[in-house]
Amino acid sequence: MSASLRTVMLIDDSDADNFFHGLLIEQAGIAGDVMVFEWAEKALKWLTENAGHAVDLILLDINMPRMNGFEFLEAFHALPDMQQGDTRICMLSSSALDSERERALAFPRVSGFLTKPLDDDALGQLGSLRTMSR
């Protein structure tokens, strides 16, 4: 299977979730590269310093210390287009609250909302997120 995504960026404060999700993505072959950030502000800094990046998809945890997923979304959407690139975002949550889902999907770059941990069914949805309209 050829990778449908160039780069997937995982942003989650859980080492275990990052390891597991990264392994699933690599084994499924849906991305050429997987980047991992435990802190949302470090991921945001990387995106601002690497305009024109190849990040097609960000898997973003909602509940994180320091900067949570919604704070990241607000900061990311304030970036110039060059720093946002063609990136789509899929929110990850350990609870599937409708209020969180609705709030997340109100952001233009958010194309999905999945419950952690990811499984094979969720992986099947990830490759198609890149092609969804803004």
Secondary structure, 3 states (H helix, E strand, C coil): CCCCEEEEEEECCCHHHHHHHHHHHHHHCCEEEEEEECCHHHHHHHHHHCCCCCEEEEEEECCCCCCCHHHHHHHHHCCCHHHHCCCEEEEEECCCCHHHHHHHHCCCCEEEEEECCCCHHHHHHHHHHCCCCC
